[in-house]
């Protein structure tokens, strides 16, 4: 979670530096407001994006479960114990976006 927060701060800093260098003295007030609000939202979304190199798992990491019910239907169920997803950061981002949207329309 700390790395996520640090990444959000880093993204926000990049957007603020770009604003200070390029848009601070511009007379486009509506665009400046839009840029500041959208850069805040984007700086929370960018750190939550992850890329994976491959989706193939070695056969040693896959656990095959044989049960009498599965044997009757000739279906083997594959369970991968390493695929656990932490939803805490995603839930916090969604809550933040909902609150920011409500305050934006208010």
C-alpha positions as CSV (number, residue, x, y, z in Angstrom):
1,X,0.0,0.0,0.0
2,X,2.9,2.3,0.7
3,X,4.3,1.8,-2.7
4,X,0.9,2.6,-4.2
5,X,0.8,5.9,-2.3
6,X,4.3,6.7,-3.3
7,X,3.5,6.0,-7.0
8,X,0.4,8.3,-6.7
9,X,2.5,11.1,-5.2
10,X,5.1,10.6,-8.0
11,X,2.4,10.7,-10.7
12,X,0.8,13.8,-9.1
13,X,4.2,15.5,-9.0
14,X,4.8,14.8,-12.7
15,X,1.4,16.3,-13.6
16,X,1.9,19.3,-11.3
17,X,5.4,20.0,-12.9
18,X,3.9,19.8,-16.3
19,X,1.1,22.2,-15.3
20,X,3.6,24.7,-13.8
21,X,5.8,24.6,-16.9
22,X,3.2,24.6,-19.6
23,X,-0.2,25.8,-18.4
24,X,0.1,28.0,-15.3
25,X,0.3,31.3,-17.3
26,X,-2.2,30.2,-20.0
27,X,-5.5,32.1,-20.2
28,X,-7.6,28.9,-20.7
29,X,-9.1,28.7,-17.3
30,X,-11.6,26.0,-18.2
31,X,-8.9,23.8,-19.7
32,X,-6.7,24.4,-16.7
33,X,-9.4,23.2,-14.3
34,X,-10.1,20.2,-16.4
35,X,-6.4,19.3,-16.6
36,X,-6.0,19.6,-12.8
37,X,-9.1,17.5,-12.0
38,X,-8.3,14.9,-14.6
39,X,-4.6,14.7,-13.6
40,X,-5.7,14.0,-10.0
41,X,-7.9,11.1,-11.1
42,X,-5.3,9.7,-13.6
43,X,-2.6,9.8,-10.9
44,X,-4.7,7.5,-8.8
45,X,-5.5,5.2,-11.8
46,X,-2.0,4.8,-13.3
47,X,-0.3,3.0,-10.3
48,X,-3.1,0.4,-10.1
49,X,-2.5,-0.7,-13.7
50,X,-0.3,-3.8,-13.9
51,X,1.2,-5.6,-16.8
52,X,2.1,-9.3,-16.8
53,X,4.7,-10.9,-19.1
54,X,2.8,-14.1,-19.7
55,X,-0.3,-15.8,-18.5
56,X,1.0,-19.3,-18.8
57,X,1.7,-21.1,-15.6
58,X,4.1,-24.0,-15.2
59,X,2.4,-27.4,-14.6
60,X,4.1,-27.7,-11.2
61,X,2.2,-24.7,-9.8
62,X,-1.2,-26.1,-10.9
63,X,-3.0,-28.3,-8.4
64,X,-5.4,-30.9,-9.9
65,X,-8.2,-32.1,-7.7
66,X,-9.7,-35.5,-8.3
67,X,-13.0,-36.2,-6.6
68,X,-15.7,-38.8,-7.1
69,X,-18.1,-36.2,-8.5
70,X,-15.5,-35.0,-11.0
71,X,-14.6,-38.5,-12.0
72,X,-18.2,-39.3,-13.0
73,X,-18.4,-36.3,-15.3
74,X,-14.8,-36.6,-16.6
75,X,-14.0,-33.0,-15.6
76,X,-10.8,-32.1,-13.8
77,X,-10.9,-28.9,-11.9
78,X,-7.7,-26.8,-11.9
79,X,-7.0,-24.5,-9.0
80,X,-4.1,-22.1,-9.0
81,X,-3.3,-21.2,-5.3
82,X,-1.0,-18.3,-6.3
83,X,-3.7,-16.2,-8.0
84,X,-4.9,-14.2,-5.0
85,X,-6.0,-10.7,-5.7
86,X,-5.9,-7.9,-3.2
87,X,-9.0,-5.8,-3.7
88,X,-8.2,-3.3,-0.9
89,X,-6.5,-0.8,-3.2
90,X,-9.1,-1.1,-5.9
91,X,-11.9,-0.6,-3.4
92,X,-10.2,2.5,-2.1
93,X,-9.7,3.9,-5.6
94,X,-13.3,3.3,-6.4
95,X,-14.5,5.0,-3.2
96,X,-12.3,7.9,-3.9
97,X,-13.5,8.3,-7.5
98,X,-17.2,8.1,-6.3
99,X,-16.6,10.8,-3.7
100,X,-14.7,13.0,-6.1
101,X,-17.5,12.6,-8.7
102,X,-20.1,13.6,-6.1
103,X,-18.1,16.6,-5.1
104,X,-17.5,17.6,-8.7
105,X,-21.2,17.7,-9.5
106,X,-22.0,19.4,-6.2
